[in-house]
């Protein structure tokens, strides 16, 4: 279910899109609901209406001037950006060929991609010059806090992609005839999946810091898995010897002179001429269970067992399964139903629950694809997506739950239910926002029950859709009511739980951000806000499979990820932030959000180590300890976290403790895992945290020796090594 990503394949797909595509022909009758003048604001514009020919190729002229053909965060004359890079959200660029070959060899960039969460590049081909010594680059990214990219191809150029960002997931892409396929200028933690490199001098250049322990930032850590490289001089190069964390897993090489080098060409791992596989190789530190750290370098064999349900069943190399989002190029306009033409108002006022439910039921029964024009669809009752649902939004329309149903935290109810308990079948969701109108203390924003159809791996899936809580118009949870300076208020509760994967479910989840807003994007000057959401993502899938690529969960009170009683879970990568308002002077997490230990399997933050031999918490009344976890994995098997960035920047908005790694005591809790549980956490990066890994009642990994620029890095933790 994954498209070919060679340059020629992507160009062929782009060319085929010159035929009438349903998206061009469908009625674009969305509106910006809360714009002061929604009738005058155009949500959709067709470039042909403005004189463009409408071909999918963007051809840079020989005299082109500018930082890039597509610039997603322009610089102004004083050197500042239009958008704060870490807050440059909600952008997508796709279905283009960008051609730089007519530009002089000394210049040319395809996309300036300085972005953060809820962004994407996909199905783009970058065609660059192949002159020796040319300076062109497909992607230039110098900052941000992303993010996700997929299905890209690069041919030619000095750099296929020149990348610097806190964290990113980059998958299913190819590089051909580049001087350097990827240069990692800096990072906290990146995950690269299914990258193909052919006929390049260098596969990946990792510009690690000369002094990471002192806080000097470079490319801190990289996880590369399921790659293939052929006809490459050097596969991976670490700029500074003994600096940075590099993890390789299942890397196929052919005609590669050196697999890993460092410094001035010192070889750490030899290449080979004949086809070969690097099963694993690590530069960094590893820990097993409760055991102390060990330095793992040059030839560590991780022996990661991959369950059959999680790998691509049709590929002998057994890569982790992935699936690209559908664009329904096979469909005509008659295959779609437009919800605004069938009774939904999308005006943010009318209750659209009954109309939307009827449309979904009819569409799934008749095989139609549901098209949701941009707007805000207010829901006072739970809406269920039945099996067989295919739904796509226009620029992230909002399904917003509100009203009496969502007021009782003792009896929480879903805003949107994805299948009923016990359902199985096809589910395809893309480009939708799920939200609430506050207060909504009893809202489960998305309850995911459906299992994939038997024999169709990954057929229950969601792409490029987000759970967005507070901080924008229509939520009634903005800076006028919930500003940082105001006390925490019951009226500023946005949800009980963001996303719940129930016990019988399976899911393929790609580029989904569960965000409780830390600042307002619509009101005033983007002021910081205190929005209360109880929980982030709860994963209880007993059998899986569950895949989560390019995800994040931020600012919930009790946890961001809670994986409990689950099996066959793959995550790459998980990024979290602790709520900024938690910390000294505030109530502890379990007081702000009462625990539901049995029904919703919350971590027991109230259990003191004095009273419970399995608890690590020495003082449950101290908000340094009793605050939101980044991730908890409990009573689970076959869980694979391929990249995690778990961050705690603030102590009740005070940042003075972050560089000392004392904003929060612990952030990753592994609980009640058997020795043979087959649980792996690779490329763990933390910020502001004292104890990086806690196993049951014991803090087993201290941050001290793992400082790696602004953050800390542990290459590997496993229930067994």
Secondary structure, 3 states (H helix, E strand, C coil): CCCCCCHHHHHHHHHHCCCCCHHHHCCCCCCCCCCCCCCCCCCCCCHHHHCCCCCCEEECCCCCCCCCCEECCCECCCCCECCCHHHCCCEEEEEEEEECCCCCCCCCEEEECCCECCEEEEEEEEECCCCCCCCCEEEEECCCECCEEEEEEEECCCEEEEEEEEEEEEEEEEEECCCEEEEEEEEEEEEEEEEEEECCCEEEEECCCCCHHHCCCCECEEEEEEEEEEEEEEEEEECCCCCCEEEEEEEEEEEEEEEEEECCCEEEEEEECCCEEEEEEEEEEEEECCCCCEEEECCCCCCCCCCHHHECCCCCCCCECCCCCCCCCCCCHHHEEEHHHCCCCCEEEEECHHHHHHHHHHHHHHCCEEEECCCEEEECCCEEECCCEEEEEEEEEEEEECCHHHCCHHHCEEEEEECCCCCECCEEEEEEEEEECCCCCCEEEEEECCECCCCCCCCEEEECCEEEECCCCCCCCCHHHHECCCCCCHHHEEECEEEEECCCCCEEEECCEEEECCECCCCCCCCEECCEECCCEEECCCCCCEEEEEEEEECCCCEEEEEECCEEEEEEEEEEECCCCCCCCCCCHHHHCCCCCCCCCCCCCCCECCCCCCCCECCCCCCCCCCCEEEEEECCEEEEEEEEEEECCCECCECCCCCCCCCEEECEEEECCCCCCCEEEEEEEEECEEEEEEECCEEEEECHHHEECCEEEEEEEECCC
